[in-house]
Amino acid sequence: MKICDLAEAIADKLTLEQALTEAKLTNRQRLFLWERLVNGHTVGDIEALYGVAHATVSEHIIVAAKKLMKVYIKWERSEK
């Protein structure tokens, strides 16, 4: 991995961390969304890892993603 790629990856992760904090996700929403986006797990993987029903995992991820999108939209509007 090139240094510039590593720096970009770190910046992306830090931006995601900041957005997750600002979105005020519940612990489960944050955990499941992180597992999905960062660790690349499927909903089925997350279900098996944490012993939570498939529908529950999906609902947490959907709600978390909506909250996260609101943060990114807010940031985008503030840049204009």
N, C-alpha and C positions, 0 to 999 in steps of 0.2 A: 504494500500500500504506500502510495506517495504521501509525502508530508502534507501537501495541500489537500489531498483527499481525507487524510486523518483529521486535519484541522476543520474541514467542512463537516465531517461526521460528528465531531465533538460539538461544534456550533449548533448543528441540527438537534443533537440530543439535549443540549442545554436549553435551546428554544422550546423544545417539546416539554422539558421539565418545567420551565416557566409557565407555559400555557396550561399544563396540567394543574399546577398550583393555582393559577388565576381562575381556572374553570370551577374550582371548589368541588371536585369530584369526591364521592364517598371513597372509602378505602377499597371496597370491592370494585367499584367502577374503575378506579385508577389501576388496580392490580390486573383486572381482566383486559382492559384496554392496552396496558403495557405489554402483557403477554401476547396479545394479538399483533400490535403494531411493531414492537421492538424485537420481541423474541420469535415472532413469526408463527406462533401456535395457532392451530385451527380452534374453532369453538369446541369441537369434540375433544381435542387435546386438553384444553382448559377444563372442560367438564371432568375428564378423567383425573387430571392433576389435583383438582380441588374438591372432587366429590360433590359437585353442584349440578343441578339439572341443566340440560342443554338450553332450554327456554330461558332460564334464569341468567345464564352466562350471556346469551344473546341480548337479553333486555338490558343488562348492565352495560354491555359494549355499545349498544345503540344510544342509550341515554348519555353515556360518557362522550361518544363521538359528537352528538348534537351540542353538548355543552362546550366541547373543544372547538367546534366550528364557530360558535358564537364568539369565542375569544379571538380566533384568527380573523374573523370578519371585523371585529372591533379594532384590532390592530391595523388591519388594512385601511379602514376608514380614517384612522388617526394619522396615517402616513400621507394622506392626500391634502 
